[in-house]
């Protein structure tokens, strides 16, 4: 049947015109023609207005030509699917086992064993004990092609040896197992800011364990160069890539010093990157890592071989509010990591920021990957971004910038020396400060948190298991500033928590009256903006009926019961009626009056009439909303 189908396709191809193209009837367009049309739309504004910029300062042009002559980046085997990894993080080993069996029976091809205290534990994790490992893996055929990846924290370093012992006790061939042991003392030290060993021994501490596991017959890889550490802390793509490179090189040196030849040592190290909702940057980042690692191999005198790259959807992009939007973010992230060539992907369940995910959230995380693989067939084409001008340009610029930062780390003395000197932390802090400013001004939109909030949303269901109390592991012998993880939505969520607390105490949320001036055609756009603005901070918006008479507007305000008021209308109506309306609201008892829009030439007169703040696209929402609570507390 297959041969018949192939013959038929060949005959059809021969019958088709050789010049058949989608745009065959149109003359080729030139960049000059496009620029002329663009200039007409810009109406004198600079072309640079269309040029974006990443947090690394890389410019993103509005249009790119095809990158002719580009070759696919070597990664996954041709048409091979990535491994569908599912988190195993329940502290109750028996429940974790039931989850694992369900996952494997329903499409997962691997398990990510998250142990207590691990970077990705998020307050949960398997106990690093022999009986817990045996119970969690009961009935799972580890020699049947099931991929296993460990995430170990400072408190669970023994879990790798315990897993190896479990495999030996059950008569399973270590060579038949596909296990990434995930040893990463550098990453653990970076997250916690401490290590129980001397700085000079942090990287080298893996060599003994790796040699023991090799001697037992395991093939690895054993060591993880985990860039998610930097991503969780708010770092940029370049910083994440450089962290992976510098960590990987530190581990290569440690393994070579432990008696392992570099040609073998490189196969014992794998990388882990975060995948987020920035589709093009994520694709380019994964492609860049493979090219950068090939450069490392060539510098070591080795012919490049594809690096195993694991992906994890980003923790920092998860929101506690409207968590169902997290499913959309995870889908884009998975799509991007898959097209970028990831060998394995772990999707964080959409409710993980709320607590331990339940069966529903776990199923959705698993099915996100299954649909993209089995229905969208994303793995069928190797490196589909090859030749796309924008992706190729981003890939090359990320490579150049990350290599430069990697060299800077090396000049400092390597990864641990750079952490001790604060080099990485300072660069991440600078990026995080810029990111925080854009989030505060809602330039970086967090749907459901900073934009389009739903104050009446129902609580998502989670597993009721409480977070673990993770005790530190031994006395610190090395310390430096930590790369602490933080979700981007947390500042807005804290405001929403204040609103919830007030609702619980007094039966109602803090509120703002939307003083709509004029007709719906005048005020609807800004009233809609103001509602989203204030409700992002948990302040309920009470819609005014709409009036042009200041007295009627004041009466409507008094009937609302709100302490705050926000004028909403068009610039034309503001010019005629805003001052009188503000005075009327002030006399009616409004504690603080806002105006939706920029003040323009009227600012002094509006402030004199009682307007205290102006809310508009690009204003500092977090500061304004925080001040609103201060006004409410004084009411």
N, C-alpha and C positions, 0 to 999 in steps of 0.2 A: 504493500500500500504506500509506504514511504517513497519507494522508487517511482511509482506511478505519479505521485504528487509532484516530486521533483522534476520529472520529465514534462509534466503539464506546465509547471511554472516556467521552465526553460522555453517551451514553445510560445507561451504568452509573451515572454520578454522579447523573443525574436520578432513577433508580429507588431510590437509597439514601435512608434517612431522613435528614433534615437535621440531627437532633440526635445522630447516631451518633458516640459518643466512647468511648475505651477505658474510662474510668471512669464511664460514664453511669449505671450502676446504683448508684453510691455517692454518698453525700452529700459535698459539698465539705469538705475538711479545712481547719482554720484553724491559724494559727501557735500560738495559745494551746493548742490540743489537742496539737500536737506538743511544745510546751515542757513540758506536763504529763507526757507520756510520758518525755521526756528527763530531767526532774527525778527521776522514779522510778528510772531507770537510774543516775543520778549518785549517788543516795543521800546527799545532803547536800554533795557536792563542788561547788565553784563552776562555774557555766556557762562561765566563761572558760577552763576546762580544755579545752573543745572548740574554742576559737578559736586558729587558727594565726597565724603571723607570718612575713613574708618578711624577708630580710636588709636591706631598706629600712625595716622597721618597719611595713609595711602589714599590717593585720589581715585574716585570711581567716576569714570566718564559716562555721559548719558547714552553713548552709542559707541560700538566697537566694530571694526571690520573683522572678517574671518581671519583667524590666525593660520595662514597657509603654511604647510610644511610641518605642523605640529604632530607629534606622535603620542599615542596613548601612554599614560603612566602605568608602569607594571605594578600590579597589585594582586587582587584575587585572581584565581585561575579563570580562564575564559568561561563565561556563562555559569559560573559556580555561585550558588546562593551564599549569602553571609550566614553565620550561625545566629539563630534566634535564641538569645540568652534570656533567662528569666531569673529575677532576684529571688534568693532564698535567704530571708532575713528574720524569720519568726523566732523569738527566743525559746519557744517551746519546740523542741526537736521533733516530737511526734506530729505536731501541726505542720511544721515545716516539711516533713516527709509527705504528708497528705497533699500539700500544695505542690510539691515537686512531682509527684506521680500524676496529678491532674494536668500540670503544665506539659509534661512529656507526652501524655496520652493525647493532648490536644494541640500539638504542633510545635512546641518548643523543641529545639535541638541541643540545648545546653543549659546549664545552671550556673549562676553566679552566686557562690557561697559567700555571703556577707557576714563576717564575724564581729562580735561585740567589740566596739572601740575602733572599728575600721573607718577610714575616711568616708565611705559611702553608707555607713550604718544609720546615720540620721537618728540616733537614739535607740536603735534596735540591733539585732544581730544574733547569730548562733553562738552558743557558749563554746569556747575553745577547749572542749573536753572530749575524751575518747568516746564515752558513752553517747554524748550528744551527736557526734559525727556519725557513729554507727547507726543511731536511731534515724537521723535525718536522711541517710543514704540507703536505708533498708529497702530492698526490692528494686534498687536501681542498678542496671547492668552497666557498670563503668567501662567495660571493655566492648561495648556494642556501639561505639561511635558517638556517645553522648559527650559533649564538650563540658568541661568543668573549669571554672575560673574562680580563684580565691581573691577576696579582699581582706587583708589582714591589718589589724591595728597593732599598736605597741603592746596591748594586753593579749594579743592572740598570735604571736609569732610562732608558738609551738604547734599551731593548727596544721601547718604543712607537714611536719613530721608525724603528727597524729593521723592525718589522712593517709600518708604513706604506709604507716603501720596497719591501718585498717585494711588497706588493699592487700598487703602481704598476708594478713591473718585470714582473709577470705579467699586466698588462692588465686587472685586475679593477677594476670601478667601486667606489670607496670608498663612495659613497652606497648601494650595494647590500649592503654588509657590516653585520652586526650585531655591533659590537665595543664593549665597555666597557673602555676603556684602563686604568682602575684607578690613575691617578696619585694618590698619597697621601703626600706628604712629611711631613705632620703625624703620620700613623700610624706611618710608619717611624721618625721621630724619637722618638716616644713609646715604641716597643718597645726601641730601642737606647739611648735616653737621650742621643743625640748627633745632630748634623747638621753637614754640611760647609759650610752657609751660615749667615749671621747670623740670629738669631731673628726679626728683622723681615722676613726674606726667605723664610722657610720656606713659608708659605702662598702668597705671591705668585710663588714659583718655578714654579708650574704654568701661569701665564697665557700665557707665551711658547709653551710646548709645545702648549697647547690651541689657540691661534690658528693655529699652524702646521698642526695636524691639521685644523682647520676649513677653512683655506685650501686644503688638499689634497682637500677634498670629503667628509671623514668627518663623520658626524652625531652621534657620541658615544652615550652620555655618556662623558666623559673622566676625571672626577675621582671618587674614592671617599671617602665619609665612613664609615670603617670602625670600627664599634663592637666588632668581635671582639677588637680590641686590649685593651679593658678586660675583656671576658669571659675571655680567655685568662689574664689576670693575677689573676683571682679576684674581679673586681668584681661589683656587683649590677646588676639590670635597670635601675634608675634611673640609675646611673652610666654604663652602656652607652648608654642613650638620650641622656643629656645630652652625652656625648662626641660622638655622631653629630651632634646639633644644633649644638654649638659648632664642630665641624670643618666641617660643611656651611656654616654662616654665614661662617666664615673664608674658605672657598673662594669663596662668592658675592661677598664683598667684593673678593677678589683678581681674580676674573674681571671684575667691574664696573670695577675700576681698570685692567684691561687692555683696556678699550674694548668690553666685551660688555654689552649691556643686560640688566637683571635678568630680564626676561621670558624671554630666551633662556638666560641663565646657569643658571637653575634646572633646565633640561632637560639641562644638561651635567654635572650632579652626580647620582650615585646613592648609595644607602646599602647597607651590609652589616651584618647582625646575626648573632649566633650563635643557634643553636637547640639547646636541650638537652632532657634527659629530664623536666624539669618541664613537663608538658603545658599546664596552664592558664596559668602565668606566661609561657610562650613564646608562646602564642596572643595573650594580652593585650599582650605587649611589641610584637609586630609590628603589631597594630592601633593601639597607642598612637603608634608612630612616625609613622604616616600622619596621625593627628590633630594631632600636634605639628608636623609639617612644614607642614601646612595653616595652622597658626597662624603659622609663620615667613613663609609666603607672604603671608598677610593683613597681617602687620606691614610687609611690603615694598610693600603696596598692590597686590598681585596676587590675582587670583581663583585659588583652589587648583586644582592639577592633580595627579593621582596620581603619587607618587614611585616610581621604580623601586627595589625593595628586593630585594637578593640575600640568600640565607640560606646559612649554612655550619654543618653539624652540629659540635657543640662539641668542641674539642681537649681541654679540661680534664676532660671526663667519660670519656675513653678510659682503659682499663686495659691494662697489659701482661700481667697475669695473667688467665687465663680470658678471653681477648680475644673469644671468641664472644658473650659478653654484650654487647659493644659493638654487635653487630648489633641487639639489642633496643633499646638506648639510641638508636641512629641511627634506628630505625623510629619510635619515639615522637617524636623531634625532627623528623623529616621530616613526619610527620603534623601536628604542631603548627604548623610553619612554613607548610605548605600551607594549613591551615585559617585561619591568621593572615593569609594573603594574599600570601605571598612570590611574587615574579615569577620567581625562579630559585633552585634549591637545589643545593648541592654536598654530597654525603655523603662524609665522610671514611671511607676503608676501615677495617675493624675491626682490622687489624693495623698501622696506621700508627704507633702508639706503639712498635712493635717494630723498624720499619725500613721500607724501601721495599716497598709492597704488591705481591703477585704477581697473576697473572691471576685467580685464584679470588677474592681479596679485592676486586679491582676489579669483577668481575662481580656480586658480591653488593651492592656499593655502588650499582651501576647498577640492579639489579633491585629493590632496596628501593623506589626511586622508581617504577619501571614498574608494580609490583604495586599500589601505592597509587593511582596514576593510572588505570591501565587496568582493574584488577579491582575496586578499592574505589571508583573514580570520585569521588575527593575533590574534584576541581576543578569538579564539575558545579554546585555551589551556591556562590554568592558570599557570603562572610562568614557561614557558618552559625552562628557564635557570637553574631550580633546578637540582642539581646533576652534572652540567657541572663543571669540576674541576677548570678551570680558573675563571669563573664567581663566583663560591662559594668562592674561595680564595680571590678574589678582594673584594667581599661583606664583608667577615669577617675582612679583614685588614682595609677597610674603616670604618667599625663599631668601631674597636678598636681605630684607630687614631682620629676619630671624637668625640668619647666619651671622650678621653683624653683632646681634645681641649675644649669641652663643660665643663668639670670639671675645666679647667683652667679659663674659662670665669666666672663660678660660684664662684670660689675662689676670683676673682677680685671684686665680688659684683653683678654679673649679667650682662645682655647684655648692658644696658645703661652705667653702670660703666666701662665696658670693652671698649666701644666706647669713653668715656671721657678720659680713660687712653691711648687710641691709640693702644690697644692690637690687635684688629681686623684689623685696618688699616695698622699697621706695618707688620703683617703677610701677608696680601693681597699684600702690596707693594713689599715685598720680592719675593713672587711668581710671581707677574707681571714683576719684573725686570728680573727674569730668563726666563720668557716666551718671553719678548721683545728681549732678547739676541738671543733666538732660532729663532725668527721670522726674526730678522735682518740677521742672518746667513742662513736663509731659511732651517733650520732643521725642523721647524714647517711650513709645506707648506700651502700657501693660494692660491689655484688654481685660476688663473685669475688675481691675484694681485702680489704675489711674484714669482709665477711660471706660465709659459704658458700665458703671457699677450697677448692681441690683441689690437694693437694700432689703428687698423682701425675699431673697433667695433662701431656699430650704437648705438645711445642713446636709452635706454629703455624708454617706455612711462610711465608717472605717472599722477596722478590727479594734475592739475595746482594750486590747493589751496595752498597758501603760509603758512609757519609755523606760529603758534601763538606767540604773545609776552606775555609770562607768567610773571605776576608781583608777587613778593614775598608776602607771606601772613603774615602781621603783623610783629612786632618787635621780634627779636630772644631773647629768655630768656635762651636758652641753645645752646651751640655751641661746635663743635669739628671737626676734620678733616673729610672731606666727602669721601664717597666711590663712586666716580664719575664714571659713565659708560664710556666705551671706546671700540671701535671696534678694532680688532687686525690688520686689514689691513690699518688703517689710515696713518701710516708713509709712506708706499708705495704709497698710494693714493695722499698724498701731493706732492710727486715727479711727479706723473702723472699730477697733476694739474699744476705744473710749466711747464711741457712740453706742455700742452694744451694752456696755456697762451702765450708761445713763438710762437706756431703755429698760434694763433689768431693775434698776433702782426706782425709777420714777414712772415707768409705764409708757414713756414716749421718748423719741429721739430728739436731739437738738435739731432745730429747724431754721430755715431761712425763707422769707417770703419773697417770691419773684414778683416784683412790682412791674407788671407789664404795661407799658405805655403805648397808647395808640391802638391800631387794629392788629389782628393776627399777622397780617402781611408785614407789619412793622416789627413785631417783637418775637415772632416764633423762632427765628434762627438763633438769636442771642439767649432767649429763654431756654432753648434746648442745650446750648453750650453751658449756660450757668447751672442747669440741673446736673449735668454730668460733672461739672467742676466741683460743686459742693458735695454731691453724694459720693464722690470719690473719697472724701474725707469723713463720710458717715453722717453728714448734715442733710437732713431730708429737705427737699425743695417743695414748697407749697405754692402752687400756681395761682397767680392773680387772674381775675376775670379779664383784665384789659380795660384800661380807661384813659381818657385824655384829661379829665378833670382832676386836679390835685386832691380836692376834698374827697371825691369818690375813691381815689386810690388810697388815701389815708384811712378811710373807713374800711376798705377791703383789708388793709394791713392789720388794723386793730382786731378784726374778726378772725384773723389767722392764728393768733396766739403765739406767733414767732417773735423772737427778740431781735433778729437780724433781718435786713431787707436788701434786695438787690434790684436795682433798676435795669430793665431790659427793653431795648427798642433799637431803632435805626439811628444812624448819625443825624439824619434830617430831623427826626423827632426830638432827639436829644438837644439839638441846637435851639429848638423852640420851647420845649417843655421840661427838660431835665432839671433845671435849677429850681423851678417852682415845685416840681414833684419831690425833689430831695428835701426842700424846706418842709413840705407837708408831712413827709415821713418822719423827719426829725421831730417835728412838733407832736406827732402821734406817738412818740416814745420809742422809736427804733434805736437800739443801743449802738448799732454800727450799720452804716449804709455802704453798699457796694454799687458799682456801676459796671455792667458787662460791656466791655469795649475799651478802647484807648481814649484818654481824655482829650487829646488834641489841644486846640487853643483854649478850651473852656476849663482846664484843670483848676486854676486858681479860683474861679467863680464857683465851680462845683464843690470844691473843698470848703469854701466859705459857706455854701448852702447846707453842708452836712455830709457830703460824700467822703468816706474815709479811705476807701481802697478801690482800685480798678482791677477787674479780672479780664484777662484776654489771652489769646493763644500765645504761649511763650512766657507768660507771667509765672512767678515762682509759686506754684500751687501749694506745695508743702508748707512754706512759710505763711502764706495767706490763710490756709486752713488751720494751721496751728494757732495763729493769732485769733482766728474766729472762736476757737475753744476758750481762749483767754477772755475774750469779750463776753462770751456766754457765762463764764464763771463769775464775772463781775456783775452780771445782770441781777 
